């Protein structure tokens, strides 16, 4: 029996596990399982930071509602942002480095730093002003900035 090789596109369909109800309570929308894992991970990191002597003093000043909102926000960001088939850590590292390069006004071409032009100037450009016509009988006057004006 001859086998025919099947060529398919990998990662074309990707199914995420979702939770539709919790302890019999229907949720309004499905929640991704990985976002729940992210929430528990960031919540545990926040608890460790909260109870660390010295470092925890910073978190003791923040209200409890905001302390709860931090892991929820981070979990939502990590699960809903498309990371282009990369891990979230490498995606956010490239995201931060991109914006740092933008602030430095430096671009890279073939691994070498190139300065971006700071100013753009175009000289010798004619501009004209067309005043609003109050009276149709009057002739229209054009003014050219930087050049001799003719009436």
C-alpha atoms as one frame of an Amber mdcrd trajectory, in Angstrom:
protein
   0.000   0.000   0.000   1.441   3.367  -1.027   1.169   6.170   1.488   0.529
   9.656   0.266   2.203  12.392   2.344  -0.225  15.017   3.550   1.050  18.534
   3.714  -0.687  20.731   6.261  -0.073  24.111   7.794   0.993  23.833  11.422
  -0.471  26.137  14.070  -3.318  27.045  11.733  -5.981  26.208  14.271  -5.160
  26.688  17.892  -7.625  25.706  20.568  -7.399  27.191  24.043  -8.989  25.518
  27.004 -11.713  27.719  28.433 -13.806  27.704  31.584 -17.503  28.448  31.155
 -18.685  27.933  34.733 -17.138  27.818  38.173 -18.684  25.652  40.920 -21.973
  25.584  39.029 -22.020  29.372  38.647 -22.340  30.448  35.027 -19.757  33.060
  34.052 -20.723  35.844  31.678 -18.041  34.936  29.167 -15.550  32.109  28.797
 -12.242  32.584  30.606  -9.068  31.070  29.221  -7.364  28.567  31.482  -3.953
  30.101  30.871  -5.232  33.491  32.089  -6.252  31.844  35.381  -2.753  30.363
  35.685  -1.268  33.802  34.991  -3.519  35.333  37.672  -2.406  32.805  40.291
   1.256  33.194  39.318   1.230  36.997  39.569  -0.880  36.820  42.737   1.711
  34.518  44.346   4.559  36.818  43.289   2.667  39.776  44.736   2.034  37.930
  48.019   5.714  37.024  48.297   6.639  40.638  47.683   3.976  41.852  50.146
   5.297  39.721  53.027   8.989  40.306  52.282  10.494  42.482  55.020  11.663
  45.834  53.706  10.354  45.449  50.149   6.809  44.844  51.370   6.555  48.352
  52.814   6.089  49.680  49.312   3.034  47.463  48.768   1.528  48.200  52.194
   0.735  51.744  51.006  -1.323  50.517  48.025  -5.069  49.919  48.641  -6.331
  46.321  48.587  -8.484  46.853  45.482  -5.483  47.931  43.432  -3.423  45.036
  44.795  -6.108  42.680  43.477  -6.322  44.539  40.167  -2.595  44.154  39.425
  -2.620  40.349  38.864  -5.967  40.584  37.044  -4.581  43.215  34.665  -1.323
  41.353  34.043  -3.192  38.089  33.399  -5.548  39.832  31.001  -2.656  41.471
  29.140  -0.699  38.247  28.796  -3.634  36.157  27.657  -5.347  38.616  25.301
  -2.358  40.134  23.519  -1.260  38.163  20.496   2.398  37.370  21.090   3.154
  36.226  17.508   3.897  32.614  18.542   6.524  33.683  21.080   6.615  33.313
  24.807   5.161  36.321  26.645   8.551  37.087  28.217  10.355  37.327  24.860
   7.455  39.285  23.349   7.461  41.921  26.108  11.277  42.084  26.057  11.197
  42.935  22.351   8.289  45.344  22.957  10.241  47.242  25.640  13.475  47.267
  23.617  11.575  48.623  20.583  10.210  51.538  22.590  13.615  52.198  24.194
  15.152  52.438  20.718  12.372  54.806  19.708  13.134  57.078  22.653  16.855
  57.041  21.807  15.965  58.015  18.213  18.251  55.272  16.934  17.438  52.679
  14.329  19.333  49.532  13.424  20.250  48.443   9.910  22.122  45.148   9.521
  23.102  45.276  13.191  24.616  48.775  13.011  23.239  51.848  14.738  22.011
  54.605  12.458  21.003  58.031  13.690  17.551  59.128  12.674  17.342  62.579
  11.087  16.426  65.129  13.724  14.951  67.898  11.543  13.378  68.049   8.147
  13.494  71.314   6.226  12.213  72.207   2.811  13.133  75.656   1.499  11.795
  77.656  -1.401   8.220  76.394  -1.262   5.444  78.630  -2.555   2.326  78.903
  -0.443  -0.689  80.980  -1.274  -3.557  82.422   0.689  -7.025  82.578  -0.781
  -9.123  85.059   1.193 -12.804  84.282   1.621 -14.905  85.905  -1.011 -17.262
  88.382   0.637 -18.184  90.023  -2.559 -18.208  88.146  -5.858 -17.453  91.336
  -7.813 -14.033  91.849  -6.177 -11.093  90.095  -7.740  -9.285  87.386  -5.818
  -5.862  88.313  -4.472  -3.192  85.665  -3.989  -0.384  86.219  -1.528   2.848
  84.269  -1.890   4.938  84.145   1.259   8.612  84.789   0.642   8.056  85.940
  -2.940   6.964  89.088  -4.675   3.203  89.467  -4.591   1.314  90.517  -7.694
  -2.192  91.949  -7.690
